[in-house]
Amino acid sequence: MVEDMVSSQLDIRGVMCPINIVQIKLKLKEIENDGILEIVLDEGEPMQNVPRSIKKEGHKVVKVEKIPEGCYKLLVRKNGGGLK
């Protein structure tokens, strides 16, 4: 199960673009290639922009889950080729 493989977590609820993207990039640099980053973020603009930016950087969103309080949890697999 992917949830059992989470390498690191990042809660960016209340953090606006582009700061949330910067925080994700920094956190992804800290984990090993193929590691899983769990991200909790707000619905709306963050949920529209963050997955697109992650994919653009070459990483893979492996799971999206709506959680209480109007938030989402993303599980992102780090691609070794991204975030140079």
Buried (B, 14 or more C-beta within 10 A) or exposed (E): EEEEEBBBEBEBBEBEEEEBBEBBBEBBEEBEEEBBBBBBBBBEEBBEBBBEBBBEBEBBBEBEEEEEEEBBBBBBBBBEEBBE
